[in-house]
Amino acid sequence: MIVGFLGGLVLSFAAVAQTWPVKTVTIVVPYPPGGGIDPIARLIGQKLSERLKQQFLVDNKPGASGMVGAAYVARSAPDGYTLMISQMAEIVVNQHLVKSMAYNPEVDFAPVTLIVKLPFILAAHPSMPFKTVEELVAYARKNPGKLSYSSSGPGSAQHLAGEMLKRMAGIEMVHIPYKGVVPAISDMIGGQVQLGFAGLPTALPYVQSGKLLGLGVSSKGRAAAAPNIPPIAEAAGLGEFELIQWMGLFVPAKTPTAIVQKLQQEVATVLRLPDIEEKLLAQGYEPVGNSSAEFADFVKAERAKVGRIVRESNITAD
């Protein structure tokens, strides 16, 4: 009896995978249209629509550092028709900064696959008396507290990267939070702040035009779109420095495993398409498409890393 039941269950899961999707699938992006995550979601959605012969529509649900959209997905039916393409904040950062959340990022979602990784560029105003990360560290040690760095807000990934650099290099810098990446970059270009971290696709045009100086990238290896900018980890004493931005696909917990597996396989296939891979690499993104188990391990490690930075640096969301 039990064997027969289990066999029937396996067959039903297989049937779900074969028939899904039979209607429109919604990809929730917990940020406004036009932001860094939005075009990635639309690119993936378009290709999935073509491959699976159903519409994959992007639905932007911004607010509260991604938590509005994430809460919506957490409450959605686990049937494969509501997905979320997420960044760090709503999955691994906010839980360390926000006392009360409308969802539990550790139990309310099933990780599907890591879509892309992208490093930050540590950039500085060209007038600064340092041209490398090692020179920056030496200058900051001689002039404690005289340098300021920008971020897109308290607890943002850029803030975390700045605090990580301070702690690992043993330097003091003043954090200047902004309400978003655009004003943070603008004041860096204008010289109101001396340096800061910004996503590679955002900062690279300003580095290439000479408006900013690219000191280093925040990944362990060099970025394909900016091979001349060395990793921060190459600087003396900073060999373990790595903090990157990433975007991943999640579904509500208890979504059938067969659907999760089919989604993972389809997204991984899309990311390997020559035109998609070329487009992503040119913009500074590294396409991944790993297994759901690998992605779950990645998220767990990121959560631990962020928690450690927040605790050791006493970061708050205020």
MARKOL-955410 format. One record per residue (C-alpha): residue in three letters; y negated, x, z. Coordinates in nm, 2 decimals. Each point is the difference from the previous one (the first is absolute). Layout:
N
<aa->ala | north->Y | east->X | up->Z>
...
***
This chain:
318
<aa->met | north->0.00 | east->0.00 | up->0.00>
<aa->ile | north->-0.25 | east->0.27 | up->0.10>
<aa->val | north->0.09 | east->0.21 | up->-0.31>
<aa->gly | north->-0.05 | east->-0.30 | up->-0.22>
<aa->phe | north->-0.33 | east->-0.08 | up->0.17>
<aa->leu | north->-0.13 | east->0.36 | up->-0.04>
<aa->gly | north->0.12 | east->0.01 | up->-0.36>
<aa->gly | north->-0.20 | east->-0.32 | up->-0.07>
<aa->leu | north->-0.30 | east->0.15 | up->0.17>
<aa->val | north->0.01 | east->0.31 | up->-0.22>
<aa->leu | north->0.03 | east->-0.22 | up->-0.31>
<aa->ser | north->-0.29 | east->-0.21 | up->0.11>
<aa->phe | north->-0.22 | east->0.31 | up->0.05>
<aa->ala | north->0.10 | east->0.12 | up->-0.34>
<aa->ala | north->-0.09 | east->-0.33 | up->-0.16>
<aa->val | north->-0.34 | east->0.01 | up->0.17>
<aa->ala | north->-0.07 | east->0.34 | up->-0.15>
<aa->gln | north->0.11 | east->-0.11 | up->-0.34>
<aa->thr | north->-0.22 | east->-0.31 | up->-0.01>
<aa->trp | north->-0.31 | east->0.12 | up->0.18>
<aa->pro | north->-0.27 | east->-0.05 | up->-0.09>
<aa->val | north->0.00 | east->-0.36 | up->-0.13>
<aa->lys | north->-0.37 | east->-0.06 | up->0.06>
<aa->thr | north->-0.33 | east->0.18 | up->0.05>
<aa->val | north->0.00 | east->0.29 | up->0.25>
<aa->thr | north->-0.32 | east->0.07 | up->0.20>
<aa->ile | north->-0.10 | east->0.36 | up->0.08>
<aa->val | north->-0.23 | east->-0.01 | up->0.29>
<aa->val | north->-0.26 | east->0.28 | up->0.02>
<aa->pro | north->-0.17 | east->0.00 | up->0.34>
<aa->tyr | north->-0.32 | east->0.15 | up->-0.14>
<aa->pro | north->-0.28 | east->-0.12 | up->-0.24>
<aa->pro | north->0.04 | east->0.00 | up->-0.37>
<aa->gly | north->-0.10 | east->0.33 | up->-0.17>
<aa->gly | north->0.10 | east->0.23 | up->0.29>
<aa->gly | north->0.24 | east->0.29 | up->-0.03>
<aa->ile | north->0.31 | east->-0.21 | up->0.07>
<aa->asp | north->-0.09 | east->-0.29 | up->-0.23>
<aa->pro | north->0.04 | east->0.17 | up->-0.34>
<aa->ile | north->0.33 | east->0.14 | up->0.11>
<aa->ala | north->0.13 | east->-0.34 | up->0.10>
<aa->arg | north->-0.12 | east->-0.15 | up->-0.33>
<aa->leu | north->0.16 | east->0.27 | up->-0.20>
<aa->ile | north->0.33 | east->-0.04 | up->0.18>
<aa->gly | north->-0.02 | east->-0.38 | up->-0.02>
<aa->gln | north->-0.06 | east->0.00 | up->-0.38>
<aa->lys | north->0.30 | east->0.22 | up->-0.06>
<aa->leu | north->0.23 | east->-0.21 | up->0.23>
<aa->ser | north->-0.12 | east->-0.31 | up->-0.18>
<aa->glu | north->0.10 | east->0.15 | up->-0.33>
<aa->arg | north->0.34 | east->0.12 | up->0.13>
<aa->leu | north->0.11 | east->-0.30 | up->0.20>
<aa->lys | north->-0.16 | east->-0.28 | up->-0.21>
<aa->gln | north->-0.19 | east->-0.16 | up->0.28>
<aa->gln | north->-0.36 | east->0.03 | up->0.11>
<aa->phe | north->-0.08 | east->0.25 | up->0.27>
<aa->leu | north->-0.35 | east->-0.10 | up->0.11>
<aa->val | north->-0.22 | east->0.21 | up->0.23>
<aa->asp | north->-0.17 | east->-0.19 | up->0.28>
<aa->asn | north->-0.27 | east->0.18 | up->0.19>
<aa->lys | north->-0.02 | east->-0.09 | up->0.37>
<aa->pro | north->-0.24 | east->0.25 | up->0.15>
<aa->gly | north->-0.12 | east->0.02 | up->0.36>
<aa->ala | north->0.04 | east->0.18 | up->0.33>
<aa->ser | north->0.12 | east->0.34 | up->-0.15>
<aa->gly | north->0.28 | east->-0.17 | up->-0.19>
<aa->met | north->0.12 | east->-0.21 | up->0.29>
<aa->val | north->-0.09 | east->-0.34 | up->-0.15>
<aa->gly | north->0.21 | east->0.05 | up->-0.30>
<aa->ala | north->0.28 | east->0.17 | up->0.19>
<aa->ala | north->0.02 | east->-0.29 | up->0.25>
<aa->tyr | north->0.02 | east->-0.25 | up->-0.29>
<aa->val | north->0.30 | east->0.19 | up->-0.15>
<aa->ala | north->0.17 | east->0.03 | up->0.34>
<aa->arg | north->-0.01 | east->-0.38 | up->0.03>
<aa->ser | north->0.11 | east->-0.07 | up->-0.35>
<aa->ala | north->0.35 | east->-0.12 | up->-0.10>
<aa->pro | north->0.25 | east->0.30 | up->-0.04>
<aa->asp | north->0.11 | east->-0.11 | up->-0.34>
<aa->gly | north->-0.14 | east->0.27 | up->-0.23>
<aa->tyr | north->-0.29 | east->-0.20 | up->-0.12>
<aa->thr | north->-0.27 | east->0.16 | up->0.22>
<aa->leu | north->-0.03 | east->0.38 | up->-0.01>
<aa->met | north->-0.26 | east->0.24 | up->0.14>
<aa->ile | north->-0.13 | east->0.33 | up->-0.13>
<aa->ser | north->-0.13 | east->0.17 | up->0.30>
<aa->gln | north->-0.19 | east->0.31 | up->0.11>
<aa->met | north->0.02 | east->0.19 | up->0.33>
<aa->ala | north->-0.23 | east->-0.21 | up->0.21>
<aa->glu | north->0.18 | east->-0.33 | up->0.03>
<aa->ile | north->0.35 | east->0.16 | up->0.03>
<aa->val | north->-0.04 | east->0.32 | up->0.21>
<aa->val | north->-0.36 | east->0.04 | up->0.12>
<aa->asn | north->-0.13 | east->-0.33 | up->0.14>
<aa->gln | north->0.28 | east->-0.04 | up->0.26>
<aa->his | north->-0.13 | east->0.31 | up->0.17>
<aa->leu | north->-0.36 | east->-0.12 | up->0.01>
<aa->val | north->0.01 | east->-0.38 | up->0.03>
<aa->lys | north->0.12 | east->-0.15 | up->0.33>
<aa->ser | north->0.10 | east->-0.34 | up->-0.14>
<aa->met | north->0.13 | east->-0.05 | up->-0.35>
<aa->ala | north->0.12 | east->-0.32 | up->-0.17>
<aa->tyr | north->0.32 | east->0.18 | up->-0.12>
<aa->asn | north->0.23 | east->0.29 | up->0.10>
<aa->pro | north->0.00 | east->0.25 | up->-0.28>
<aa->glu | north->0.33 | east->0.15 | up->0.13>
<aa->val | north->0.21 | east->-0.32 | up->-0.01>
<aa->asp | north->-0.18 | east->-0.25 | up->-0.23>
<aa->phe | north->0.04 | east->0.19 | up->-0.33>
<aa->ala | north->0.28 | east->0.15 | up->-0.20>
<aa->pro | north->-0.10 | east->0.32 | up->-0.19>
<aa->val | north->0.10 | east->-0.01 | up->-0.36>
<aa->thr | north->-0.13 | east->0.33 | up->-0.16>
<aa->leu | north->-0.28 | east->0.25 | up->0.02>
<aa->ile | north->-0.21 | east->-0.05 | up->-0.32>
<aa->val | north->-0.24 | east->0.29 | up->0.00>
<aa->lys | north->-0.13 | east->0.28 | up->0.21>
<aa->leu | north->-0.34 | east->0.15 | up->-0.03>
<aa->pro | north->-0.17 | east->0.28 | up->0.19>
<aa->phe | north->-0.35 | east->0.01 | up->0.13>
<aa->ile | north->-0.25 | east->0.26 | up->-0.11>
<aa->leu | north->-0.19 | east->0.18 | up->0.28>
<aa->ala | north->-0.34 | east->0.02 | up->-0.17>
<aa->ala | north->-0.33 | east->0.15 | up->0.10>
<aa->his | north->-0.36 | east->0.00 | up->-0.12>
<aa->pro | north->-0.04 | east->0.30 | up->-0.24>
<aa->ser | north->-0.28 | east->0.14 | up->0.21>
<aa->met | north->0.23 | east->0.08 | up->0.29>
<aa->pro | north->0.06 | east->0.37 | up->0.09>
<aa->phe | north->0.37 | east->-0.03 | up->-0.05>
<aa->lys | north->0.22 | east->-0.03 | up->-0.31>
<aa->thr | north->0.35 | east->-0.01 | up->0.14>
<aa->val | north->0.18 | east->-0.17 | up->0.29>
<aa->glu | north->0.03 | east->0.33 | up->0.18>
<aa->glu | north->-0.37 | east->0.07 | up->-0.03>
<aa->leu | north->-0.07 | east->-0.36 | up->0.12>
<aa->val | north->0.21 | east->0.07 | up->0.31>
<aa->ala | north->-0.17 | east->0.33 | up->0.07>
<aa->tyr | north->-0.34 | east->-0.16 | up->-0.04>
<aa->ala | north->0.08 | east->-0.29 | up->0.23>
<aa->arg | north->0.14 | east->0.23 | up->0.27>
<aa->lys | north->-0.33 | east->0.19 | up->0.00>
<aa->asn | north->-0.21 | east->-0.32 | up->-0.01>
<aa->pro | north->0.19 | east->-0.26 | up->0.21>
<aa->gly | north->-0.13 | east->-0.35 | up->-0.04>
<aa->lys | north->-0.24 | east->0.08 | up->-0.28>
<aa->leu | north->0.21 | east->-0.13 | up->-0.28>
<aa->ser | north->0.04 | east->-0.38 | up->-0.06>
<aa->tyr | north->0.27 | east->-0.17 | up->-0.21>
<aa->ser | north->0.00 | east->-0.35 | up->-0.14>
<aa->ser | north->0.28 | east->-0.26 | up->-0.01>
<aa->ser | north->0.03 | east->-0.36 | up->-0.12>
<aa->gly | north->0.01 | east->-0.12 | up->0.36>
<aa->pro | north->0.14 | east->0.06 | up->0.34>
<aa->gly | north->0.38 | east->0.03 | up->-0.01>
<aa->ser | north->0.01 | east->0.03 | up->-0.38>
<aa->ala | north->0.23 | east->0.25 | up->-0.16>
<aa->gln | north->-0.30 | east->0.22 | up->-0.08>
<aa->his | north->-0.09 | east->0.00 | up->0.37>
<aa->leu | north->0.36 | east->0.09 | up->0.10>
<aa->ala | north->-0.01 | east->0.29 | up->-0.25>
<aa->gly | north->-0.32 | east->0.13 | up->0.14>
<aa->glu | north->0.12 | east->-0.02 | up->0.36>
<aa->met | north->0.33 | east->0.17 | up->-0.10>
<aa->leu | north->-0.19 | east->0.28 | up->-0.16>
<aa->lys | north->-0.22 | east->0.04 | up->0.31>
<aa->arg | north->0.30 | east->0.02 | up->0.23>
<aa->met | north->0.21 | east->0.23 | up->-0.21>
<aa->ala | north->-0.28 | east->0.24 | up->-0.08>
<aa->gly | north->-0.15 | east->-0.01 | up->0.34>
<aa->ile | north->-0.35 | east->-0.09 | up->-0.12>
<aa->glu | north->-0.26 | east->-0.26 | up->0.10>
<aa->met | north->-0.17 | east->-0.23 | up->-0.26>
<aa->val | north->-0.19 | east->-0.32 | up->0.04>
<aa->his | north->0.16 | east->-0.31 | up->-0.15>
<aa->ile | north->-0.24 | east->-0.23 | up->-0.19>
<aa->pro | north->0.18 | east->-0.33 | up->-0.08>
<aa->tyr | north->-0.12 | east->-0.22 | up->-0.29>
<aa->lys | north->0.09 | east->-0.35 | up->-0.11>
<aa->gly | north->0.21 | east->0.10 | up->-0.30>
<aa->val | north->0.06 | east->0.29 | up->-0.23>
<aa->val | north->-0.30 | east->-0.04 | up->-0.23>
<aa->pro | north->-0.27 | east->0.05 | up->0.26>
<aa->ala | north->0.20 | east->0.29 | up->0.16>
<aa->ile | north->0.02 | east->0.18 | up->-0.34>
<aa->ser | north->-0.37 | east->-0.08 | up->-0.08>
<aa->asp | north->-0.13 | east->0.16 | up->0.32>
<aa->met | north->0.23 | east->0.30 | up->-0.06>
<aa->ile | north->-0.15 | east->0.04 | up->-0.34>
<aa->gly | north->-0.35 | east->-0.04 | up->0.14>
<aa->gly | north->0.06 | east->0.26 | up->0.27>
<aa->gln | north->-0.04 | east->-0.24 | up->0.30>
<aa->val | north->0.35 | east->0.11 | up->0.10>
<aa->gln | north->0.15 | east->0.33 | up->-0.08>
<aa->leu | north->0.36 | east->-0.08 | up->-0.08>
<aa->gly | north->0.27 | east->-0.26 | up->0.01>
<aa->phe | north->0.33 | east->-0.12 | up->-0.13>
<aa->ala | north->0.03 | east->-0.24 | up->-0.29>
<aa->gly | north->0.28 | east->-0.12 | up->-0.22>
<aa->leu | north->0.07 | east->0.23 | up->-0.30>
<aa->pro | north->-0.08 | east->-0.26 | up->-0.27>
<aa->thr | north->-0.33 | east->-0.08 | up->0.18>
<aa->ala | north->-0.12 | east->0.36 | up->0.07>
<aa->leu | north->0.13 | east->0.19 | up->-0.30>
<aa->pro | north->-0.27 | east->-0.12 | up->-0.25>
<aa->tyr | north->-0.27 | east->0.12 | up->0.24>
<aa->val | north->0.18 | east->0.34 | up->0.04>
<aa->gln | north->0.04 | east->0.04 | up->-0.37>
<aa->ser | north->-0.37 | east->-0.08 | up->-0.05>
<aa->gly | north->-0.11 | east->0.25 | up->0.26>
<aa->lys | north->-0.15 | east->-0.26 | up->0.23>
<aa->leu | north->0.26 | east->0.09 | up->0.27>
<aa->leu | north->0.21 | east->0.31 | up->0.07>
<aa->gly | north->0.38 | east->-0.06 | up->0.03>
<aa->leu | north->0.12 | east->0.22 | up->0.29>
<aa->gly | north->0.36 | east->-0.12 | up->0.02>
<aa->val | north->0.24 | east->-0.28 | up->-0.05>
<aa->ser | north->0.18 | east->-0.16 | up->0.29>
<aa->ser | north->0.35 | east->0.02 | up->-0.15>
<aa->lys | north->0.24 | east->0.29 | up->0.05>
<aa->gly | north->0.01 | east->0.07 | up->-0.37>
<aa->arg | north->-0.27 | east->0.00 | up->-0.27>
<aa->ala | north->-0.09 | east->-0.32 | up->-0.17>
<aa->ala | north->0.08 | east->-0.03 | up->-0.37>
<aa->ala | north->-0.34 | east->-0.15 | up->-0.07>
<aa->ala | north->-0.19 | east->0.28 | up->0.19>
<aa->pro | north->0.22 | east->0.32 | up->-0.03>
<aa->asn | north->-0.29 | east->0.23 | up->0.07>
<aa->ile | north->-0.06 | east->-0.14 | up->0.35>
<aa->pro | north->0.23 | east->0.16 | up->0.25>
<aa->pro | north->0.18 | east->-0.18 | up->0.28>
<aa->ile | north->-0.16 | east->0.01 | up->0.34>
<aa->ala | north->0.34 | east->0.11 | up->0.12>
<aa->glu | north->-0.04 | east->0.34 | up->-0.18>
<aa->ala | north->-0.28 | east->0.10 | up->0.24>
<aa->ala | north->0.09 | east->0.22 | up->0.29>
<aa->gly | north->0.12 | east->-0.19 | up->0.30>
<aa->leu | north->0.01 | east->-0.33 | up->-0.18>
<aa->gly | north->0.35 | east->0.02 | up->-0.16>
<aa->glu | north->0.11 | east->-0.34 | up->0.15>
<aa->phe | north->-0.31 | east->-0.19 | up->-0.11>
<aa->glu | north->0.09 | east->-0.30 | up->-0.21>
<aa->leu | north->-0.14 | east->-0.35 | up->0.01>
<aa->ile | north->0.00 | east->-0.21 | up->-0.32>
<aa->gln | north->-0.08 | east->-0.35 | up->-0.11>
<aa->trp | north->0.29 | east->-0.21 | up->-0.14>
<aa->met | north->0.08 | east->-0.34 | up->-0.14>
<aa->gly | north->0.33 | east->-0.18 | up->0.06>
<aa->leu | north->0.17 | east->-0.32 | up->-0.08>
<aa->phe | north->0.11 | east->-0.23 | up->0.29>
<aa->val | north->0.15 | east->-0.34 | up->0.03>
<aa->pro | north->0.04 | east->-0.23 | up->0.30>
<aa->ala | north->0.28 | east->0.09 | up->0.23>
<aa->lys | north->0.33 | east->-0.18 | up->-0.07>
<aa->thr | north->-0.06 | east->0.00 | up->-0.37>
<aa->pro | north->0.35 | east->0.01 | up->-0.15>
<aa->thr | north->0.12 | east->0.36 | up->-0.05>
<aa->ala | north->0.10 | east->-0.08 | up->-0.36>
<aa->ile | north->-0.37 | east->-0.08 | up->-0.08>
<aa->val | north->-0.13 | east->0.30 | up->0.18>
<aa->gln | north->0.24 | east->0.22 | up->-0.20>
<aa->lys | north->-0.09 | east->-0.15 | up->-0.33>
<aa->leu | north->-0.37 | east->0.03 | up->0.07>
<aa->gln | north->0.04 | east->0.37 | up->0.10>
<aa->gln | north->0.20 | east->0.07 | up->-0.32>
<aa->glu | north->-0.25 | east->-0.18 | up->-0.22>
<aa->val | north->-0.31 | east->0.17 | up->0.15>
<aa->ala | north->0.17 | east->0.34 | up->-0.02>
<aa->thr | north->0.07 | east->-0.06 | up->-0.36>
<aa->val | north->-0.36 | east->-0.11 | up->-0.07>
<aa->leu | north->-0.13 | east->0.32 | up->0.17>
<aa->arg | north->0.22 | east->0.21 | up->-0.23>
<aa->leu | north->-0.14 | east->-0.16 | up->-0.32>
<aa->pro | north->-0.18 | east->0.29 | up->-0.19>
<aa->asp | north->-0.33 | east->-0.20 | up->-0.04>
<aa->ile | north->-0.01 | east->-0.10 | up->0.36>
<aa->glu | north->0.09 | east->0.34 | up->0.14>
<aa->glu | north->-0.26 | east->0.17 | up->-0.23>
<aa->lys | north->-0.27 | east->-0.24 | up->0.10>
<aa->leu | north->0.07 | east->0.03 | up->0.38>
<aa->leu | north->0.02 | east->0.38 | up->-0.01>
<aa->ala | north->-0.33 | east->0.02 | up->-0.20>
<aa->gln | north->-0.17 | east->-0.19 | up->0.28>
<aa->gly | north->0.14 | east->0.21 | up->0.28>
<aa->tyr | north->0.29 | east->-0.22 | up->0.11>
<aa->glu | north->0.35 | east->0.13 | up->0.04>
<aa->pro | north->0.25 | east->-0.27 | up->-0.09>
<aa->val | north->0.30 | east->-0.02 | up->0.23>
<aa->gly | north->0.24 | east->-0.30 | up->-0.01>
<aa->asn | north->0.24 | east->0.12 | up->0.27>
<aa->ser | north->0.28 | east->-0.21 | up->0.15>
<aa->ser | north->-0.08 | east->-0.26 | up->0.27>
<aa->ala | north->0.18 | east->0.21 | up->0.26>
<aa->glu | north->-0.20 | east->0.31 | up->-0.09>
<aa->phe | north->-0.32 | east->-0.21 | up->0.01>
<aa->ala | north->0.09 | east->-0.14 | up->0.34>
<aa->asp | north->0.04 | east->0.35 | up->0.14>
<aa->phe | north->-0.33 | east->0.11 | up->-0.16>
<aa->val | north->-0.18 | east->-0.29 | up->0.16>
<aa->lys | north->0.15 | east->0.08 | up->0.34>
<aa->ala | north->-0.11 | east->0.37 | up->-0.03>
<aa->glu | north->-0.35 | east->-0.10 | up->-0.10>
<aa->arg | north->-0.02 | east->-0.24 | up->0.29>
<aa->ala | north->0.09 | east->0.27 | up->0.24>
<aa->lys | north->-0.24 | east->0.25 | up->-0.16>
<aa->val | north->-0.29 | east->-0.24 | up->0.02>
<aa->gly | north->0.08 | east->-0.10 | up->0.36>
<aa->arg | north->-0.01 | east->0.37 | up->0.10>
<aa->ile | north->-0.34 | east->0.06 | up->-0.17>
<aa->val | north->-0.15 | east->-0.31 | up->0.16>
<aa->arg | north->0.12 | east->0.09 | up->0.35>
<aa->glu | north->-0.09 | east->0.37 | up->-0.02>
<aa->ser | north->-0.34 | east->-0.06 | up->-0.15>
<aa->asn | north->-0.08 | east->-0.31 | up->0.21>
<aa->ile | north->-0.09 | east->-0.20 | up->-0.31>
<aa->thr | north->-0.11 | east->-0.36 | up->0.05>
<aa->ala | north->-0.08 | east->-0.27 | up->-0.25>
<aa->asp | north->-0.36 | east->-0.04 | up->0.14>
***
